[in-house]
Structure formats: structure tokens, C-alpha cells
Amino acid sequence: MTHSFCITIDKEAGSYLKLMYGEVNYIVIDDVKKLPNRITEIYRRLTT
């Protein structure tokens, strides 16, 4: 079974992504430049 995971920079996304992806299957990053530093956290969430 595969699950979707969403990474977005949309600050308003929290209001609708919970409905689409559940509580833990998405992450909102406020600045796309921070993405490389968040990759480890995102990977950990996907593999646990």
C-alpha cells in the first residue's frame, strides 16, 4: 500500500491539508530555502 505525502509552502494549507492527507501526511515549510534542512525530518516521518 502506498501513501501520499505533501510538502508545501502554502501557509494557509494547514486548513485543508488535514482533510486531504490526515494529521501527519503533510508538512508546511514557510520558506522553500529551508527544504534541504528539513529533508531528514521529512524522511523520518515517511519511514516510521
mmCIF file as Biopython writes it, N, C-alpha, C and O atoms, coordinates in Angstrom:
data_model
#
loop_
_atom_site.group_PDB
_atom_site.id
_atom_site.type_symbol
_atom_site.label_atom_id
_atom_site.label_alt_id
_atom_site.label_comp_id
_atom_site.label_asym_id
_atom_site.label_entity_id
_atom_site.label_seq_id
_atom_site.pdbx_PDB_ins_code
_atom_site.Cartn_x
_atom_site.Cartn_y
_atom_site.Cartn_z
_atom_site.occupancy
_atom_site.B_iso_or_equiv
_atom_site.auth_seq_id
_atom_site.auth_asym_id
_atom_site.pdbx_PDB_model_num
ATOM 1   N N  . MET A ? 1  ? 0.842  -1.178 0.000  1.0 0.0 1  A 1 
ATOM 2   C CA . MET A ? 1  ? 0.000  0.000  0.000  1.0 0.0 1  A 1 
ATOM 3   C C  . MET A ? 1  ? 0.890  1.245  0.000  1.0 0.0 1  A 1 
ATOM 4   O O  . MET A ? 1  ? 1.847  1.325  0.771  1.0 0.0 1  A 1 
ATOM 5   N N  . THR A ? 2  ? 0.588  2.182  -0.835 1.0 0.0 2  A 1 
ATOM 6   C CA . THR A ? 2  ? 1.317  3.441  -0.870 1.0 0.0 2  A 1 
ATOM 7   C C  . THR A ? 2  ? 0.477  4.552  -0.255 1.0 0.0 2  A 1 
ATOM 8   O O  . THR A ? 2  ? -0.753 4.535  -0.307 1.0 0.0 2  A 1 
ATOM 9   N N  . HIS A ? 3  ? 1.170  5.502  0.319  1.0 0.0 3  A 1 
ATOM 10  C CA . HIS A ? 3  ? 0.519  6.658  0.935  1.0 0.0 3  A 1 
ATOM 11  C C  . HIS A ? 3  ? 1.108  7.917  0.324  1.0 0.0 3  A 1 
ATOM 12  O O  . HIS A ? 3  ? 2.295  7.974  0.004  1.0 0.0 3  A 1 
ATOM 13  N N  . SER A ? 4  ? 0.284  8.895  0.172  1.0 0.0 4  A 1 
ATOM 14  C CA . SER A ? 4  ? 0.750  10.188 -0.329 1.0 0.0 4  A 1 
ATOM 15  C C  . SER A ? 4  ? 1.277  11.038 0.818  1.0 0.0 4  A 1 
ATOM 16  O O  . SER A ? 4  ? 0.834  10.909 1.959  1.0 0.0 4  A 1 
ATOM 17  N N  . PHE A ? 5  ? 2.220  11.899 0.500  1.0 0.0 5  A 1 
ATOM 18  C CA . PHE A ? 5  ? 2.756  12.852 1.463  1.0 0.0 5  A 1 
ATOM 19  C C  . PHE A ? 5  ? 2.917  14.168 0.723  1.0 0.0 5  A 1 
ATOM 20  O O  . PHE A ? 5  ? 3.406  14.192 -0.406 1.0 0.0 5  A 1 
ATOM 21  N N  . CYS A ? 6  ? 2.514  15.244 1.343  1.0 0.0 6  A 1 
ATOM 22  C CA . CYS A ? 6  ? 2.539  16.555 0.705  1.0 0.0 6  A 1 
ATOM 23  C C  . CYS A ? 6  ? 3.548  17.469 1.390  1.0 0.0 6  A 1 
ATOM 24  O O  . CYS A ? 6  ? 3.590  17.552 2.617  1.0 0.0 6  A 1 
ATOM 25  N N  . ILE A ? 7  ? 4.352  18.145 0.596  1.0 0.0 7  A 1 
ATOM 26  C CA . ILE A ? 7  ? 5.252  19.189 1.061  1.0 0.0 7  A 1 
ATOM 27  C C  . ILE A ? 7  ? 4.798  20.472 0.376  1.0 0.0 7  A 1 
ATOM 28  O O  . ILE A ? 7  ? 4.716  20.520 -0.851 1.0 0.0 7  A 1 
ATOM 29  N N  . THR A ? 8  ? 4.506  21.504 1.146  1.0 0.0 8  A 1 
ATOM 30  C CA . THR A ? 8  ? 4.015  22.746 0.554  1.0 0.0 8  A 1 
ATOM 31  C C  . THR A ? 8  ? 4.624  23.968 1.240  1.0 0.0 8  A 1 
ATOM 32  O O  . THR A ? 8  ? 5.107  23.895 2.370  1.0 0.0 8  A 1 
ATOM 33  N N  . ILE A ? 9  ? 4.586  25.069 0.538  1.0 0.0 9  A 1 
ATOM 34  C CA . ILE A ? 9  ? 4.992  26.343 1.124  1.0 0.0 9  A 1 
ATOM 35  C C  . ILE A ? 9  ? 3.782  27.249 1.329  1.0 0.0 9  A 1 
ATOM 36  O O  . ILE A ? 9  ? 3.929  28.408 1.719  1.0 0.0 9  A 1 
ATOM 37  N N  . ASP A ? 10 ? 2.595  26.725 1.070  1.0 0.0 10 A 1 
ATOM 38  C CA . ASP A ? 10 ? 1.345  27.475 1.249  1.0 0.0 10 A 1 
ATOM 39  C C  . ASP A ? 10 ? 1.028  27.588 2.738  1.0 0.0 10 A 1 
ATOM 40  O O  . ASP A ? 10 ? 0.670  26.593 3.368  1.0 0.0 10 A 1 
ATOM 41  N N  . LYS A ? 11 ? 1.153  28.761 3.296  1.0 0.0 11 A 1 
ATOM 42  C CA . LYS A ? 11 ? 0.937  28.969 4.729  1.0 0.0 11 A 1 
ATOM 43  C C  . LYS A ? 11 ? -0.502 28.724 5.148  1.0 0.0 11 A 1 
ATOM 44  O O  . LYS A ? 11 ? -0.762 28.495 6.329  1.0 0.0 11 A 1 
ATOM 45  N N  . GLU A ? 12 ? -1.430 28.765 4.227  1.0 0.0 12 A 1 
ATOM 46  C CA . GLU A ? 12 ? -2.838 28.510 4.521  1.0 0.0 12 A 1 
ATOM 47  C C  . GLU A ? 12 ? -3.200 27.036 4.364  1.0 0.0 12 A 1 
ATOM 48  O O  . GLU A ? 12 ? -4.344 26.655 4.608  1.0 0.0 12 A 1 
ATOM 49  N N  . ALA A ? 13 ? -2.270 26.227 3.971  1.0 0.0 13 A 1 
ATOM 50  C CA . ALA A ? 13 ? -2.550 24.829 3.628  1.0 0.0 13 A 1 
ATOM 51  C C  . ALA A ? 13 ? -2.999 23.984 4.810  1.0 0.0 13 A 1 
ATOM 52  O O  . ALA A ? 13 ? -3.724 23.005 4.628  1.0 0.0 13 A 1 
ATOM 53  N N  . GLY A ? 14 ? -2.587 24.340 6.000  1.0 0.0 14 A 1 
ATOM 54  C CA . GLY A ? 14 ? -2.967 23.550 7.166  1.0 0.0 14 A 1 
ATOM 55  C C  . GLY A ? 14 ? -4.462 23.392 7.319  1.0 0.0 14 A 1 
ATOM 56  O O  . GLY A ? 14 ? -4.931 22.390 7.859  1.0 0.0 14 A 1 
ATOM 57  N N  . SER A ? 15 ? -5.210 24.362 6.855  1.0 0.0 15 A 1 
ATOM 58  C CA . SER A ? 15 ? -6.664 24.309 6.999  1.0 0.0 15 A 1 
ATOM 59  C C  . SER A ? 15 ? -7.311 23.257 6.107  1.0 0.0 15 A 1 
ATOM 60  O O  . SER A ? 15 ? -8.369 22.731 6.453  1.0 0.0 15 A 1 
ATOM 61  N N  . TYR A ? 16 ? -6.712 22.941 4.984  1.0 0.0 16 A 1 
ATOM 62  C CA . TYR A ? 16 ? -7.320 21.946 4.095  1.0 0.0 16 A 1 
ATOM 63  C C  . TYR A ? 16 ? -6.508 20.667 3.938  1.0 0.0 16 A 1 
ATOM 64  O O  . TYR A ? 16 ? -7.068 19.628 3.589  1.0 0.0 16 A 1 
ATOM 65  N N  . LEU A ? 17 ? -5.212 20.716 4.186  1.0 0.0 17 A 1 
ATOM 66  C CA . LEU A ? 17 ? -4.406 19.505 4.017  1.0 0.0 17 A 1 
ATOM 67  C C  . LEU A ? 17 ? -4.719 18.444 5.060  1.0 0.0 17 A 1 
ATOM 68  O O  . LEU A ? 17 ? -4.565 17.256 4.778  1.0 0.0 17 A 1 
ATOM 69  N N  . LYS A ? 18 ? -5.155 18.832 6.256  1.0 0.0 18 A 1 
ATOM 70  C CA . LYS A ? 18 ? -5.549 17.838 7.258  1.0 0.0 18 A 1 
ATOM 71  C C  . LYS A ? 18 ? -6.682 16.979 6.724  1.0 0.0 18 A 1 
ATOM 72  O O  . LYS A ? 18 ? -6.730 15.777 6.986  1.0 0.0 18 A 1 
ATOM 73  N N  . LEU A ? 19 ? -7.583 17.580 5.986  1.0 0.0 19 A 1 
ATOM 74  C CA . LEU A ? 19 ? -8.700 16.828 5.403  1.0 0.0 19 A 1 
ATOM 75  C C  . LEU A ? 19 ? -8.231 15.920 4.278  1.0 0.0 19 A 1 
ATOM 76  O O  . LEU A ? 19 ? -8.767 14.827 4.096  1.0 0.0 19 A 1 
ATOM 77  N N  . MET A ? 20 ? -7.243 16.360 3.530  1.0 0.0 20 A 1 
ATOM 78  C CA . MET A ? 20 ? -6.768 15.594 2.378  1.0 0.0 20 A 1 
ATOM 79  C C  . MET A ? 20 ? -5.741 14.525 2.743  1.0 0.0 20 A 1 
ATOM 80  O O  . MET A ? 20 ? -5.749 13.432 2.177  1.0 0.0 20 A 1 
ATOM 81  N N  . TYR A ? 21 ? -4.850 14.845 3.698  1.0 0.0 21 A 1 
ATOM 82  C CA . TYR A ? 21 ? -3.726 13.956 4.000  1.0 0.0 21 A 1 
ATOM 83  C C  . TYR A ? 21 ? -3.705 13.428 5.425  1.0 0.0 21 A 1 
ATOM 84  O O  . TYR A ? 21 ? -2.826 12.637 5.766  1.0 0.0 21 A 1 
ATOM 85  N N  . GLY A ? 22 ? -4.635 13.836 6.260  1.0 0.0 22 A 1 
ATOM 86  C CA . GLY A ? 22 ? -4.606 13.433 7.657  1.0 0.0 22 A 1 
ATOM 87  C C  . GLY A ? 22 ? -3.685 14.341 8.451  1.0 0.0 22 A 1 
ATOM 88  O O  . GLY A ? 22 ? -3.132 15.306 7.923  1.0 0.0 22 A 1 
ATOM 89  N N  . GLU A ? 23 ? -3.530 14.021 9.717  1.0 0.0 23 A 1 
ATOM 90  C CA . GLU A ? 23 ? -2.750 14.873 10.625 1.0 0.0 23 A 1 
ATOM 91  C C  . GLU A ? 23 ? -1.244 14.852 10.357 1.0 0.0 23 A 1 
ATOM 92  O O  . GLU A ? 23 ? -0.563 15.840 10.632 1.0 0.0 23 A 1 
ATOM 93  N N  . VAL A ? 24 ? -0.719 13.766 9.833  1.0 0.0 24 A 1 
ATOM 94  C CA . VAL A ? 24 ? 0.741  13.618 9.767  1.0 0.0 24 A 1 
ATOM 95  C C  . VAL A ? 24 ? 1.314  13.438 8.374  1.0 0.0 24 A 1 
ATOM 96  O O  . VAL A ? 24 ? 2.529  13.286 8.239  1.0 0.0 24 A 1 
ATOM 97  N N  . ASN A ? 25 ? 0.502  13.449 7.342  1.0 0.0 25 A 1 
ATOM 98  C CA . ASN A ? 25 ? 0.996  13.166 5.999  1.0 0.0 25 A 1 
ATOM 99  C C  . ASN A ? 25 ? 1.263  14.402 5.165  1.0 0.0 25 A 1 
ATOM 100 O O  . ASN A ? 25 ? 1.183  14.365 3.937  1.0 0.0 25 A 1 
ATOM 101 N N  . TYR A ? 26 ? 1.576  15.478 5.827  1.0 0.0 26 A 1 
ATOM 102 C CA . TYR A ? 26 ? 1.952  16.689 5.113  1.0 0.0 26 A 1 
ATOM 103 C C  . TYR A ? 26 ? 2.845  17.538 6.003  1.0 0.0 26 A 1 
ATOM 104 O O  . TYR A ? 26 ? 2.884  17.364 7.221  1.0 0.0 26 A 1 
ATOM 105 N N  . ILE A ? 27 ? 3.555  18.450 5.376  1.0 0.0 27 A 1 
ATOM 106 C CA . ILE A ? 27 ? 4.385  19.403 6.111  1.0 0.0 27 A 1 
ATOM 107 C C  . ILE A ? 27 ? 4.317  20.737 5.380  1.0 0.0 27 A 1 
ATOM 108 O O  . ILE A ? 27 ? 4.353  20.798 4.151  1.0 0.0 27 A 1 
ATOM 109 N N  . VAL A ? 28 ? 4.219  21.794 6.159  1.0 0.0 28 A 1 
ATOM 110 C CA . VAL A ? 28 ? 4.216  23.149 5.604  1.0 0.0 28 A 1 
ATOM 111 C C  . VAL A ? 28 ? 5.566  23.767 5.942  1.0 0.0 28 A 1 
ATOM 112 O O  . VAL A ? 28 ? 5.954  23.859 7.106  1.0 0.0 28 A 1 
ATOM 113 N N  . ILE A ? 29 ? 6.264  24.184 4.911  1.0 0.0 29 A 1 
ATOM 114 C CA . ILE A ? 29 ? 7.562  24.839 5.079  1.0 0.0 29 A 1 
ATOM 115 C C  . ILE A ? 29 ? 7.381  26.298 4.682  1.0 0.0 29 A 1 
ATOM 116 O O  . ILE A ? 29 ? 6.969  26.598 3.561  1.0 0.0 29 A 1 
ATOM 117 N N  . ASP A ? 30 ? 7.688  27.195 5.601  1.0 0.0 30 A 1 
ATOM 118 C CA . ASP A ? 30 ? 7.410  28.615 5.358  1.0 0.0 30 A 1 
ATOM 119 C C  . ASP A ? 30 ? 8.373  29.276 4.382  1.0 0.0 30 A 1 
ATOM 120 O O  . ASP A ? 30 ? 8.114  30.379 3.902  1.0 0.0 30 A 1 
ATOM 121 N N  . ASP A ? 31 ? 9.472  28.613 4.088  1.0 0.0 31 A 1 
ATOM 122 C CA . ASP A ? 31 ? 10.458 29.168 3.148  1.0 0.0 31 A 1 
ATOM 123 C C  . ASP A ? 31 ? 11.097 28.008 2.394  1.0 0.0 31 A 1 
ATOM 124 O O  . ASP A ? 31 ? 11.719 27.139 3.005  1.0 0.0 31 A 1 
ATOM 125 N N  . VAL A ? 32 ? 10.953 27.989 1.103  1.0 0.0 32 A 1 
ATOM 126 C CA . VAL A ? 32 ? 11.458 26.870 0.296  1.0 0.0 32 A 1 
ATOM 127 C C  . VAL A ? 32 ? 12.971 26.680 0.481  1.0 0.0 32 A 1 
ATOM 128 O O  . VAL A ? 32 ? 13.484 25.581 0.266  1.0 0.0 32 A 1 
ATOM 129 N N  . LYS A ? 33 ? 13.672 27.716 0.867  1.0 0.0 33 A 1 
ATOM 130 C CA . LYS A ? 33 ? 15.122 27.588 1.102  1.0 0.0 33 A 1 
ATOM 131 C C  . LYS A ? 33 ? 15.422 26.692 2.300  1.0 0.0 33 A 1 
ATOM 132 O O  . LYS A ? 33 ? 16.546 26.209 2.440  1.0 0.0 33 A 1 
ATOM 133 N N  . LYS A ? 34 ? 14.436 26.463 3.164  1.0 0.0 34 A 1 
ATOM 134 C CA . LYS A ? 34 ? 14.622 25.600 4.333  1.0 0.0 34 A 1 
ATOM 135 C C  . LYS A ? 34 ? 14.447 24.123 4.001  1.0 0.0 34 A 1 
ATOM 136 O O  . LYS A ? 34 ? 14.769 23.261 4.819  1.0 0.0 34 A 1 
ATOM 137 N N  . LEU A ? 35 ? 13.943 23.827 2.819  1.0 0.0 35 A 1 
ATOM 138 C CA . LEU A ? 35 ? 13.675 22.438 2.449  1.0 0.0 35 A 1 
ATOM 139 C C  . LEU A ? 35 ? 14.889 21.520 2.599  1.0 0.0 35 A 1 
ATOM 140 O O  . LEU A ? 35 ? 14.745 20.443 3.177  1.0 0.0 35 A 1 
ATOM 141 N N  . PRO A ? 36 ? 16.058 21.883 2.116  1.0 0.0 36 A 1 
ATOM 142 C CA . PRO A ? 36 ? 17.198 20.967 2.282  1.0 0.0 36 A 1 
ATOM 143 C C  . PRO A ? 36 ? 17.477 20.613 3.748  1.0 0.0 36 A 1 
ATOM 144 O O  . PRO A ? 36 ? 17.891 19.491 4.038  1.0 0.0 36 A 1 
ATOM 145 N N  . ASN A ? 37 ? 17.261 21.533 4.651  1.0 0.0 37 A 1 
ATOM 146 C CA . ASN A ? 37 ? 17.496 21.269 6.071  1.0 0.0 37 A 1 
ATOM 147 C C  . ASN A ? 37 ? 16.394 20.425 6.697  1.0 0.0 37 A 1 
ATOM 148 O O  . ASN A ? 37 ? 16.602 19.833 7.756  1.0 0.0 37 A 1 
ATOM 149 N N  . ARG A ? 38 ? 15.237 20.360 6.070  1.0 0.0 38 A 1 
ATOM 150 C CA . ARG A ? 38 ? 14.097 19.615 6.618  1.0 0.0 38 A 1 
ATOM 151 C C  . ARG A ? 38 ? 13.984 18.209 6.038  1.0 0.0 38 A 1 
ATOM 152 O O  . ARG A ? 38 ? 13.152 17.423 6.492  1.0 0.0 38 A 1 
ATOM 153 N N  . ILE A ? 39 ? 14.799 17.886 5.054  1.0 0.0 39 A 1 
ATOM 154 C CA . ILE A ? 39 ? 14.707 16.584 4.383  1.0 0.0 39 A 1 
ATOM 155 C C  . ILE A ? 39 ? 14.839 15.427 5.372  1.0 0.0 39 A 1 
ATOM 156 O O  . ILE A ? 39 ? 14.094 14.453 5.265  1.0 0.0 39 A 1 
ATOM 157 N N  . THR A ? 40 ? 15.751 15.503 6.316  1.0 0.0 40 A 1 
ATOM 158 C CA . THR A ? 40 ? 15.925 14.426 7.290  1.0 0.0 40 A 1 
ATOM 159 C C  . THR A ? 40 ? 14.658 14.218 8.099  1.0 0.0 40 A 1 
ATOM 160 O O  . THR A ? 40 ? 14.234 13.081 8.300  1.0 0.0 40 A 1 
ATOM 161 N N  . GLU A ? 41 ? 14.053 15.291 8.561  1.0 0.0 41 A 1 
ATOM 162 C CA . GLU A ? 41 ? 12.799 15.195 9.313  1.0 0.0 41 A 1 
ATOM 163 C C  . GLU A ? 41 ? 11.685 14.577 8.471  1.0 0.0 41 A 1 
ATOM 164 O O  . GLU A ? 41 ? 10.934 13.723 8.941  1.0 0.0 41 A 1 
ATOM 165 N N  . ILE A ? 42 ? 11.593 15.018 7.230  1.0 0.0 42 A 1 
ATOM 166 C CA . ILE A ? 42 ? 10.561 14.506 6.327  1.0 0.0 42 A 1 
ATOM 167 C C  . ILE A ? 42 ? 10.788 13.016 6.082  1.0 0.0 42 A 1 
ATOM 168 O O  . ILE A ? 42 ? 9.837  12.236 6.126  1.0 0.0 42 A 1 
ATOM 169 N N  . TYR A ? 43 ? 12.006 12.619 5.831  1.0 0.0 43 A 1 
ATOM 170 C CA . TYR A ? 43 ? 12.312 11.208 5.608  1.0 0.0 43 A 1 
ATOM 171 C C  . TYR A ? 43 ? 11.943 10.379 6.834  1.0 0.0 43 A 1 
ATOM 172 O O  . TYR A ? 43 ? 11.371 9.298  6.695  1.0 0.0 43 A 1 
ATOM 173 N N  . ARG A ? 44 ? 12.257 10.862 8.018  1.0 0.0 44 A 1 
ATOM 174 C CA . ARG A ? 44 ? 11.941 10.168 9.256  1.0 0.0 44 A 1 
ATOM 175 C C  . ARG A ? 44 ? 10.426 9.968  9.385  1.0 0.0 44 A 1 
ATOM 176 O O  . ARG A ? 44 ? 9.970  8.897  9.785  1.0 0.0 44 A 1 
ATOM 177 N N  . ARG A ? 45 ? 9.671  10.975 9.054  1.0 0.0 45 A 1 
ATOM 178 C CA . ARG A ? 45 ? 8.206  10.871 9.131  1.0 0.0 45 A 1 
ATOM 179 C C  . ARG A ? 45 ? 7.667  9.841  8.149  1.0 0.0 45 A 1 
ATOM 180 O O  . ARG A ? 45 ? 6.686  9.152  8.429  1.0 0.0 45 A 1 
ATOM 181 N N  . LEU A ? 46 ? 8.314  9.744  7.006  1.0 0.0 46 A 1 
ATOM 182 C CA . LEU A ? 46 ? 7.847  8.804  5.985  1.0 0.0 46 A 1 
ATOM 183 C C  . LEU A ? 46 ? 8.203  7.352  6.298  1.0 0.0 46 A 1 
ATOM 184 O O  . LEU A ? 46 ? 7.535  6.433  5.824  1.0 0.0 46 A 1 
ATOM 185 N N  . THR A ? 47 ? 9.232  7.145  7.080  1.0 0.0 47 A 1 
ATOM 186 C CA . THR A ? 47 ? 9.721  5.782  7.285  1.0 0.0 47 A 1 
ATOM 187 C C  . THR A ? 47 ? 9.402  5.220  8.667  1.0 0.0 47 A 1 
ATOM 188 O O  . THR A ? 47 ? 9.798  4.094  8.968  1.0 0.0 47 A 1 
ATOM 189 N N  . THR A ? 48 ? 8.707  5.960  9.505  1.0 0.0 48 A 1 
ATOM 190 C CA . THR A ? 48 ? 8.360  5.421  10.828 1.0 0.0 48 A 1 
ATOM 191 C C  . THR A ? 48 ? 6.888  5.157  10.939 1.0 0.0 48 A 1 
ATOM 192 O O  . THR A ? 48 ? 6.419  4.703  11.983 1.0 0.0 48 A 1 
#
